[in-house]
């Protein structure tokens, strides 16, 4: 049985259907089973560059789609076989300068009266702009996801460069104003500018197109495209060579060599601007991609740069605020630990990583009377400027209370009352628009070391006790039960006295004194860092931090290590004074002889006057026993103790008063003076500076 004869293509009776088809502005063609064009529209003729009569009878669609036509021809065959329409996007090379064109090709079956497919109609619609718009939206969406993942300027700019390479350019640089890295508000100038390379990226390994490394500064003359971009805030497109690029090459041979070596043919310069401030400039280059940059490429680059600039500005602002907060935190901590006769100290403060923010950790070393010293570490719960400010208030309060010379447990009780009062006061004055801290909670460890009695007294408010390294190298914890954190209120604190001074204080988190908590901090690596002490305390400090901390701690850390000393009989002289006014002269003479033995004749006269005044007051107004003690250290201390609990007060005596001038004389002659209460009685002390002696 022979196959039915192929029916010829039938035109409309009046020819209107054929006229409508042939005059259609869209590229449309009808193919027979041999893939020959039976009929084509004027749109097809226009796009192919051939007349309609020249198109008719041609085989395939190569004249329109070029090499991509082979895939479409396969689709035509499939439609003949299946009878189902197909639609696909086809990319066609538009030639140099035009880039790729995208056609949406629809293949539709045409059926005869027997419902058999005897023709296939091809309809092509150019969707290049639609695809470009879709790519731009995808790129901008990717910017939101990939750029600005961290609040770090270098990371953000590198993410921007990496995202544009391969998609938009072959080589990308991001240069920022050098002042931005120093925390100064960027101010571009119309003259030559110094830009620091924040990031660069390339399709070639090793970024061979770059003249400088990331972090280096490059100088751009005022006539260069980047300098003009910074001065005007306007983007620019350049083909190589044009006037601006040619002048730049002439003045910079190294840059000209790179342009020729990599056959760079198109350059685009885009400013990074956010919130009205120009932060820097991005340079985009093409050398592997043969198509020059176009207006659409410039628009996409500007949109990417604008979004990335906001992320860079956020990172810049965060860095500046973190630097400010860190500067505040460090300014509230001791800038220089005072020299002490009783202890040798080293300290460290390590801020938390950028995600956690600045905390409220602090430490202090406070000289006390009697050659004693107070060692303090503490932590305000929370992060940010509020925690730092609260830390500064608490540190100041601790110093003020230390001057009163009260026992450690009483000091913590008063500090607890202060924190409760601060919380109540701040809640009362806070307005609806002010951000306040809901709770004032802090921990504090307060240790007083006495180098003469060779003991330390420890009290803790929610803080882990101090570590002690014994002369034998054993690491121990002082057995003191931490009281509640500061701010709880109404609960007592415990103070314990240990006969050996602390060799190390480690600031830790938490308020638990459980066995599990102790075991965690006494793990083997930490114990070894203290049991085998290095040559210096600085080395010990580094060993402790290395044993306990990760590379980027999630919370800030304050570390204070103290090596104790003792003052023996060569540094301390004591004399029990009888309660007889006639003994004052003998006491003054004894003090003079002792100072002569120590080689301190320069201050003997002044000290004898103060000794005479203090001993006289103790005999007349105090109670037995009376004792005189001289302590030789970095300064000379004179202490007179008696059994009375009454405290002397400095006042200005009137003209006809018989007394009241003694303490005024002591205050004028001594560097410092004060009163220290004991369990029974009191001690009045005065401190004298020693004259400098040649080495």
PEKAGI-V323030 format. One record per backbone hydrogen bond with DSSP energy under -0.5 kcal/mol. NH is the residue of the N-H (numbers start at 1). CO is the residue of the C=O. E is the energy in kcal/mol with one decimal. If there is no record, write none. Layout:
nh/co/e
NH/CO/E
NH/CO/E
This chain:
nh/co/e
15/12/-0.5
19/15/-2.1
20/16/-2.7
21/17/-2.1
22/18/-3.1
23/19/-2.1
24/21/-1.3
27/124/-0.7
28/26/-0.7
29/122/-2.2
30/39/-2.6
31/120/-2.8
32/36/-1.8
35/32/-2.0
37/58/-2.7
38/30/-3.7
38/36/-0.6
39/30/-1.0
41/28/-2.6
42/22/-2.1
43/24/-2.1
43/26/-0.6
44/26/-0.6
45/41/-1.9
46/42/-2.6
47/43/-2.1
48/44/-2.2
49/45/-1.5
50/45/-1.0
55/51/-1.7
56/52/-2.2
57/37/-3.0
58/55/-2.5
60/35/-2.9
60/58/-0.5
64/61/-1.3
65/61/-2.6
66/62/-1.9
68/65/-1.4
69/66/-2.4
70/67/-1.1
71/68/-0.6
72/68/-1.1
73/69/-2.6
74/70/-1.7
75/71/-1.5
76/72/-2.1
77/73/-2.0
78/74/-2.0
79/75/-2.1
80/76/-2.1
81/77/-2.0
82/78/-3.0
83/79/-2.6
86/107/-2.1
88/105/-2.2
90/103/-3.0
92/101/-3.3
94/92/-0.5
94/99/-1.5
98/95/-1.9
99/95/-1.3
101/92/-3.5
103/90/-2.9
104/125/-3.6
105/88/-3.0
105/103/-0.8
106/104/-0.5
106/123/-2.8
107/86/-3.4
108/106/-0.6
108/121/-2.7
110/119/-3.1
112/116/-2.2
115/112/-2.1
118/110/-2.1
118/116/-0.7
119/110/-1.5
120/31/-2.0
121/108/-3.2
122/29/-3.7
123/106/-2.4
123/121/-0.5
124/27/-2.6
125/104/-1.9
127/102/-2.7
128/102/-0.5
131/127/-2.4
132/128/-2.6
133/129/-2.8
134/130/-2.3
135/131/-2.7
136/132/-2.6
137/133/-2.4
138/134/-2.3
139/135/-2.7
140/136/-2.7
141/137/-2.4
142/138/-2.3
143/139/-2.0
144/140/-1.7
145/141/-1.1
146/142/-3.5
147/143/-2.2
149/146/-0.5
152/150/-1.0
156/152/-2.4
157/153/-2.3
158/154/-2.0
159/155/-2.1
160/156/-1.8
161/157/-2.3
162/158/-2.6
163/159/-1.8
164/160/-1.5
165/161/-1.6
166/169/-3.4
168/164/-2.8
169/164/-2.0
170/285/-2.8
171/285/-1.6
172/201/-2.7
173/283/-2.2
174/199/-2.8
175/281/-2.7
176/196/-2.5
177/279/-2.5
178/194/-1.5
180/177/-1.4
181/177/-0.6
181/178/-0.9
182/179/-0.9
183/180/-1.3
184/179/-2.1
193/220/-1.8
195/193/-0.6
195/218/-2.7
196/176/-3.1
197/216/-2.9
198/174/-2.4
198/196/-0.6
199/174/-1.6
201/172/-2.4
203/170/-2.3
207/204/-1.5
210/207/-1.2
215/197/-2.6
216/213/-2.1
218/195/-3.3
220/193/-2.7
220/218/-0.5
221/219/-0.5
224/221/-1.6
228/224/-2.3
229/225/-2.4
230/226/-2.1
231/227/-2.2
232/228/-2.6
233/229/-2.5
236/269/-2.0
238/267/-2.9
240/265/-2.2
241/239/-0.6
246/242/-3.0
247/243/-2.2
248/244/-1.9
249/245/-2.6
250/246/-2.1
251/247/-1.6
252/248/-0.9
252/249/-0.5
256/252/-2.0
257/253/-2.3
258/254/-1.6
259/255/-2.2
260/256/-2.1
261/257/-2.5
262/258/-1.9
263/260/-0.7
264/259/-2.2
265/286/-2.0
266/286/-1.2
267/238/-3.2
268/284/-2.7
269/236/-2.5
270/282/-2.7
272/280/-2.4
273/271/-0.8
274/277/-2.5
277/274/-1.8
279/272/-3.1
279/277/-0.7
280/272/-1.0
281/175/-2.7
282/270/-3.2
283/173/-1.7
284/268/-3.2
284/282/-0.5
285/171/-2.4
286/266/-2.2
290/288/-0.5
298/294/-2.2
299/295/-2.3
300/296/-2.4
301/297/-2.7
302/298/-2.5
303/299/-2.0
304/300/-2.6
305/301/-2.9
306/302/-2.3
307/303/-2.1
308/304/-2.8
309/305/-2.6
310/306/-1.4
311/307/-1.5
312/308/-2.6
313/309/-2.9
314/310/-2.5
315/311/-2.3
316/312/-2.8
317/313/-3.0
318/314/-2.6
319/315/-2.7
320/316/-2.6
321/317/-2.8
322/318/-3.0
323/319/-2.7
324/320/-2.5
325/321/-2.8
326/322/-2.8
327/323/-2.5
328/324/-2.4
329/325/-2.7
330/326/-2.9
331/327/-2.2
332/328/-1.5
333/329/-0.7
333/330/-0.6
334/363/-0.6
344/563/-2.4
346/561/-2.1
348/559/-2.2
350/557/-2.7
351/349/-0.5
353/553/-1.9
356/353/-0.7
357/353/-1.6
360/380/-0.7
360/382/-0.5
362/378/-2.3
364/376/-2.2
366/374/-2.7
367/365/-0.5
368/372/-2.5
371/368/-0.5
372/369/-1.1
373/449/-1.8
374/366/-2.9
375/447/-3.1
376/364/-2.6
377/445/-1.7
378/362/-2.5
379/443/-2.1
380/360/-1.2
381/379/-0.5
381/441/-2.7
384/358/-4.4
388/384/-1.9
389/385/-2.9
390/386/-2.4
391/387/-2.3
392/388/-2.2
393/389/-1.9
394/390/-2.4
395/391/-2.7
396/392/-2.0
397/393/-2.1
398/394/-2.6
399/395/-2.1
400/396/-2.3
401/397/-2.7
402/398/-2.2
403/399/-1.5
404/400/-0.7
404/401/-0.5
405/401/-0.5
405/402/-1.2
406/401/-0.7
411/407/-2.3
412/408/-2.2
413/409/-1.6
414/410/-2.3
415/411/-2.4
416/412/-2.4
417/413/-2.0
418/414/-1.9
419/415/-2.1
420/416/-2.3
421/417/-2.2
422/418/-2.7
423/419/-2.4
424/420/-2.1
425/421/-2.7
426/422/-2.8
427/423/-1.9
428/424/-1.5
429/425/-2.0
430/426/-1.2
434/431/-1.1
436/434/-0.6
441/439/-0.8
442/486/-1.5
443/379/-2.6
444/461/-1.6
445/377/-3.0
446/459/-2.7
447/375/-2.3
448/457/-2.6
449/373/-2.9
449/447/-0.5
450/455/-2.9
451/449/-0.6
454/450/-1.2
455/450/-1.4
456/498/-2.5
457/448/-2.5
458/496/-3.0
459/446/-2.1
460/494/-0.6
461/444/-3.4
462/460/-0.6
462/483/-1.5
468/476/-3.4
470/468/-0.6
470/474/-2.4
473/470/-2.5
476/468/-3.0
476/474/-0.5
478/466/-2.0
480/478/-2.1
482/480/-0.7
483/460/-2.6
486/442/-2.7
488/485/-1.5
496/458/-2.2
498/456/-3.1
504/467/-1.1
505/560/-1.4
507/505/-0.5
507/558/-0.7
518/514/-2.2
519/515/-2.6
520/516/-1.9
521/517/-1.5
522/518/-1.2
523/520/-0.9
527/523/-2.3
528/524/-2.6
529/525/-1.4
530/526/-0.9
530/527/-0.9
531/527/-3.2
532/528/-1.7
533/530/-0.6
540/536/-1.7
541/537/-2.8
542/538/-2.1
543/539/-2.3
544/540/-2.4
545/541/-2.2
546/542/-2.4
547/543/-1.9
548/544/-1.6
549/545/-2.4
557/350/-2.6
559/348/-2.8
560/505/-1.2
561/346/-2.5
563/344/-3.3
564/562/-0.6
565/342/-2.8
567/451/-1.9
568/566/-0.6
571/568/-1.9
572/568/-0.9
573/630/-2.7
575/628/-2.8
577/575/-0.5
577/626/-2.4
578/576/-0.5
580/578/-2.1
583/580/-2.2
584/581/-1.4
587/583/-2.4
588/584/-2.5
589/585/-2.2
590/586/-2.5
591/587/-2.3
592/588/-2.0
593/589/-2.4
594/590/-2.3
595/591/-2.2
596/592/-1.9
597/593/-2.3
598/594/-1.6
599/596/-1.0
600/595/-3.2
603/600/-1.1
604/601/-0.8
605/601/-0.5
607/603/-2.5
608/604/-2.7
609/605/-1.8
610/606/-1.9
611/607/-3.0
612/608/-2.5
613/609/-2.1
614/610/-2.8
615/611/-2.7
616/612/-1.9
617/613/-2.2
618/614/-2.3
619/615/-2.3
620/616/-2.5
621/617/-2.9
622/617/-0.6
622/618/-1.1
626/577/-0.7
627/641/-2.3
628/575/-2.9
629/639/-2.7
630/573/-2.9
631/637/-2.4
632/571/-3.2
633/631/-0.6
633/635/-1.8
636/688/-2.7
637/631/-2.6
637/635/-0.5
638/686/-2.7
639/629/-2.9
640/684/-2.6
641/627/-2.6
642/682/-2.0
643/623/-3.4
653/651/-0.7
657/654/-1.0
665/661/-1.9
666/662/-2.2
667/663/-2.8
668/664/-1.6
669/665/-1.9
670/666/-2.5
671/687/-2.7
672/687/-1.0
674/685/-1.9
676/683/-3.1
678/681/-2.4
682/642/-1.8
683/676/-2.3
684/640/-2.7
685/674/-2.4
685/683/-0.5
686/638/-2.2
687/672/-2.9
688/636/-2.9
